[in-house]
Amino acid sequence: MTPQFTDRVSRVSPSATLAISNKASQLEADGVDVVDLSVGEPDFDTPQNIKDAATEAMEAGNTGYTPTSGIPQLKEAIAAKLADDGIPCETENVMVTPGGKQALFEVFQTLIQEGDEVVLLDPAWVSYEAMVKIAGGDLKRVDTAAHDFRLEPALADLEETVSDDTTILVVNSPGNPHGIVYSDEALEAVRDLAVEHDFMVISDEIYKEITYDGIEMTSLGSLDGMEDRTITVNGFSKAYAMTGWRLGYFAAPEEITSEAGKIHGHSVSCAVNFVQHAGVEALQNTDDAVAEMADAFEDRRDMLLAEFADRGVDVTKPEGAFYMMLPVADDDQAWCERAIDEAHVATVPGSAFGTPGYARVSYANSKERLQEAVSRLDEHDLL
Ligand SMILES: Cc1ncc(COP(=O)(O)O)c(C=O)c1O
């Protein structure tokens, strides 16, 4: 029979980042040495204390379903972390999910009606667009690329774009794909607009623990007036090198968490039991390992910026996360194809993030491999 697909699924395309990674894997399977700078995951192993906590929890028999919204110990640890970040939070506000992605998906499914307006700050992580479209929302986009990816200079555009029809604004700082940390002034301006036009803000803080040069990122939910209109999303993938464990969460006003719990309960039931126990260990005893990984990323950032600068390429300096936006040809898609086909360097076209003319470079790779990538791009006249 010929399957009939829903509008929901027909509205979206497969993830551009995964498409490139798949191509890189295919070339590697054919014996080609690819430098893969397309990946969105730390190249470190999960810290040992976290693995031990998972093993112990499994051995102790924590292998069944857990309460839908997560085990109490983890919800308490998350609420304590968010309270430390200045976000008013009780365990009732927290939903533990299999990854930050699932947290975002549930929030969009809970709050977006067909035709509701959602505003993104471009360049924006690829899955926001897909999730909003699946939920039936209409996207409006504000470009920050012309302003070195900073939000203050784009505030006039944001002010013009949001209105009383806006349902949700998505803020991601430090941002994927550019690594910029939004200033307190910019976040306060976002707060003023949210209050004036009465919309919710999703603050995706998944890179919050990975910042450089002593910069600390203010959580949007900690600002006066944002306590009942912020949904804070976070996860364990990036800060704790736990991508494959699939653990994340969101914290929201209690009635939102409770409504989203229906979607959660009827889809995933709960996050993996022993993984949640490992999450408690990650939050409570892993500060040193997180700082070490962030230092390593900072070191690589500096090296990569210097390598590009030596070749006359000026790249906006990331302040967090582990990505940078390399300015390339107008046709960024064609540039990325040449980069992988000719130089065997995998990157992601900026157009996948709503910003053509750039390639996203992930520096979650060793310094040697990063240097190798730059040399190859140079040799193939791609810089
Ligand atoms: C900005 C951003 N938010 C959320 C996620 C989701 O991560 P996970 O589902 O692994 O927690 C990612 C992953 O790449 C991301 O870059």
PDBQT file of the ligand as one rigid body, heavy atoms in Angstrom, charges set to zero:
ROOT
HETATM    1  C1  LIG A 401      21.109  24.276  21.356  1.00  0.00    +0.000 C 
HETATM    2  C2  LIG A 401      20.808  22.855  21.671  1.00  0.00    +0.000 A 
HETATM    3  N1  LIG A 401      19.749  22.571  22.429  1.00  0.00    +0.000 NA
HETATM    4  C3  LIG A 401      19.424  21.311  22.737  1.00  0.00    +0.000 A 
HETATM    5  C4  LIG A 401      20.175  20.258  22.281  1.00  0.00    +0.000 A 
HETATM    6  C5  LIG A 401      19.719  18.873  22.653  1.00  0.00    +0.000 C 
HETATM    7  O1  LIG A 401      20.683  18.078  23.229  1.00  0.00    +0.000 OA
HETATM    8  P1  LIG A 401      20.318  16.703  23.954  1.00  0.00    +0.000 P 
HETATM    9  O2  LIG A 401      19.009  16.243  23.418  1.00  0.00    +0.000 OA
HETATM   10  O3  LIG A 401      21.436  15.792  23.628  1.00  0.00    +0.000 OA
HETATM   11  O4  LIG A 401      20.214  17.020  25.415  1.00  0.00    +0.000 OA
HETATM   12  C6  LIG A 401      21.289  20.490  21.469  1.00  0.00    +0.000 A 
HETATM   13  C7  LIG A 401      22.070  19.387  20.900  1.00  0.00    +0.000 C 
HETATM   14  O5  LIG A 401      22.798  19.510  19.954  1.00  0.00    +0.000 OA
HETATM   15  C8  LIG A 401      21.635  21.828  21.170  1.00  0.00    +0.000 A 
HETATM   16  O6  LIG A 401      22.712  22.133  20.442  1.00  0.00    +0.000 OA
ENDROOT
TORSDOF 0
